[in-house]
Amino acid sequence: MKKAMIAFAGLAVIALLGGIGYILFFMEEETPDTVLVNASSEQAGQDGTSSSQPRLNTRKNVETEADLLDALDYEIKQNQDTVGWLRIPGTDINNSVLQAHDNTAYLRRNERREQDPYGCYFVDYECSVGAREEFSQNTIIYGHSDLKDNPDGPRFSQLFRFTDPEFAKNTPVIQFSTLDNFMNWQVFAVFYTDLEFNFINPNPPGGVDQMAATAMSKSLYDYGVTVGSDDHVLVLSTCTIKYGANDTNHRFVIMAKLLPEDAAVPEQAQIEESESTSSES
């Protein structure tokens, strides 16, 4: 009898340990690889996890103006916070862009307002978006990266493709369009920066040309593009681990200026690699 009790107790212990192991295994499977920090409002789109690719909720890829109108009409019906469409050739960035009453609404929500660690692409709440003449002089779009600076990662991770000179040369223009206008934006700066550089102000102190000049001085490449005081600028901002995995004070940024409606779209960027290549800035 005593031996039977000991054997029963042993089996119970084994079963208990097995159950605990099962629970821990599945808890671990559901835990994101990386837990992000720095979810402050105006610095949104700076966090993400490396758990899985996000669901992008797009019905179709946009290549033509007809595609744009069809896709935007559909997306606005799904979510009235949809304000535009962002497309970067050579990447998977071909999605609707949203805007809410603050910069936290879509930090962890996708285009369908579902919880999503990668959020979605969204415009700074202080910016004006609509017809080309209604745009703020400085329009900022935030998006998450995977905090690996992986050019093949999800969402704005693919902005890091611009660190490849060949890609930068072959991607002179990005598109951010609305129902009102199909718009091309010419890239003029690709850079890393700390947050002392106030590049996320819709109306930059000193003018958009002064802000652009600072961005150009930080840029990995000299694009040879001029930005005047009356130009409109588009800013794409995401996080980077270039300065350390726990650093929250730096961003990777692409800047482009709005081309006139009838302007010829360049096929290539005439870039030269910068001597400084953004050591800190």
N, C-alpha and C positions, 0 to 999 in steps of 0.2 A: 504493500500500500504506500509505504514511504517513497519507494522508488518511482511508483506511478505518479505521485504528487510532484516529485522533483522533475520528472519528465514533462508533466503538464505545465509546470512553471517555466521550464526552459522553452517550450513551444510558444507560450504566451509572450515571453520576452522577445523571441525571434519575430513573432507576428507584429508586436508593438514597434520594434525597430524598423521592420519592413514598411509598416504604415507610415512612420515618420519620414523614412527615406523617400517614399512615394510622394508625399505631400511636398517635401523640400524640392524634389526634382521638378515637379510641375510649377511650383512657385518660382523657381529659378528660370524656367523656360519662359515665363511671362514677364520677367523683369527686363527692362530696356538695358542695353549694354552700357549706355552712358546717360547719366542724369544731368540735365543742363541747369545752368544758373543764369542770372542776369536777365530777368524778365521785366525790366523797367519799361514804362510806357513808351517814351519817345525813342528808346533804343530797341524797339521790338524787332522780331525776326532775327534775333541774335542767338537763339538757343535751338537745340534739337536733340534727338537721340539717334543712335545708330542701330536701332532695333530692326526696322524693316522699311521697305519703300512705301511712301505714302500712296493713298488712293487719290488720283488726280481728278476724278469726276468729269473728265472732258468727253464730250460726245464725238468730237472730230478735231483733227489738227487744222489749224488756220494757216493758209498760205496766200490766199487771194482776198481781195476786198469783199467779194461775195461770200467767201467762207466766214470772214469776220462778222458780217452782218447776221448771218444765219446763226453762228455760234453764240454771239452776244445776245441775240434775241432769246435764244433758248436759255442761256445762263441767267439772264435777268428774271425770266419766269421762275427759275428754280430758287433764286436768291436776289432780292431787290437791292442788296448791298453791292452787287456787281457794277463796277464803273468802267471797266476797260478790259483790254486783252493785251498780254505781253508775249512777244515771240522773239526768241534769239536763235537765228539760224545755226545749225550745227550742234544744237543741244535739245534736251527734252523740255526746255522751258517754252511752253506753248499753251498758256492757260489763262483763264479769267483772273482778273485782279479785283479785289474788293476794297471797300472803305466803310468804316464804322464811325461811331461818335467818339471813340478814343482808340488808342493804339494797343489795347489789351484784348479787345473783343475776339480777334482772330489769331491771337498768339498760339492757342492750342485748339483751334477749330478750323476745319477745312471749308471748302466752298459750299458744302451742304450743312454747315453749322454743326457738324459732328465732331466729337472729341478726336483729336489727331495730334500726335507729338510734333509733327512738322508744320502744323497750322496751314496757312495758304499764303499767297502773295497778296499784300495789302498796301494801300496808299496811306501815308501819314494823314491823320484825321484833320490836320490844319490846312491841307492842300486843297486847291480848287481844281476839279477835273471836269471836262466837258468838251466843248468845241475847242479848237486849237487856241483861239484868242482868249478863252476863259481859263486856261491853265495858269497855275501859279508859276512864277519865274523859276522856282526850284521845286520840282515834284519828286518826292521820295517814295520808293517802293521797297518794303522790307520783305525778307524771306529767310527761312531757316536753312542752315547747312547741317551736315552730319558731324561737325566738329572733328573732321579728319582732313579738311582741305582737299577732299577727294573729288577730282573733276568728273568722275563718273558716278558720284553719289546722287542722292535725291535733291529735289528743289534747287535752292540757290547754291548748293555744292558745285553745280556745274558752271557757275561763274568763274571758278578757278581755271577753267579751260583758257581763259584770257591770259594766264601766266605763260602759256605756250606762244612764242612769237608768231609761229605759223598760223595758229588759230586766230590770234589777234589781227594779223594781216588780212586773213580771209573773212573776217567778220567786222567790217567797217561800220555796219549799221544794225541797229536793233529796232524793233517795232513796238510801240505802245500806242494803241488805238482805242477809240471810243465809237459809239454809234454815230457820233457826229462827224468824225474824221478818221481816215486811215493815215497814220503818221509814221514817218521814218525819223529816227534819231541817230545822228552821227557820233560815234564814240570818239572822245578826245582825251580821256584819262582812265588809267587802270592802276589802282594803288592800294596800299595798306596805310592805315592811319590810326592814331590814337584819338580819343574822344575830345581832346582839347580843340581839335579842328571842328568847328561847328558847320558841318556840311548838311545838316538835316533841318535847317531853317527854311521855310517856304519863301521867305523874303530876306535873303542873306544880308547882314550888316555890311555896308560898303559896296553892295551891289553884286549881282550874279557873276559879273566879269572878274571881280576881285576874288571871289570864291573859286571860280574856275582856274584862275592863275595859280592859286595855292595848290589846287588839285593837280594841275599840270606839273608843278615843281616836285610833287611826290610820285608822279606816274612812272611806271615801269618802262614806258615808251614815250617818245616824243612823236605825237601824231601830226604835228604841223597844222592843227586846226585852231582857228581863232574863235573866241567867244566874246561877243560884245555885250554892252550893258542892257540891250533890248532883247537879247536872246532868251529862250526858254531852255532850261536844263532838266534832264532826267537823271536821277540818282538811284542806283540799285545797291543795296547794302546788306551784308551778311557777316556772320562771325568768322573768326579765323583762329587757328592754334599756332600760327607762325611764331608767336612770342611766348608760347607755353600753353600746355593743355588747360591750365587753370586761369589763364589770363582772360579777363573780361573787359579790358580797356581798349581793345583794338578791333578794327573792322576791315573787311575787304570790300572795295567799292569800285563800281564802274560808273563813269559819268559820260553822258552824251547830250548833244544839243539838237533841238528840233530843226529839221530842214524845212525850207519853204515848200509849199504844196507842189509847186511846179519844178522843184530842183531835181537835177539828175542824181541818181543814187550811185555812189561810187562802188565799184566792184571789189576794190581792195583798199586797205588803209596803207598810206605811205608812212610807215613807222620806222623809227630808229630807236634802238634800245638806249635807255637812259644810263648815264654814267653812275648816278647815285643809286639806281634801282631800289629806291625806297628802303634805306637801312632801318629807319624807325618811323620818323615823321608822324 
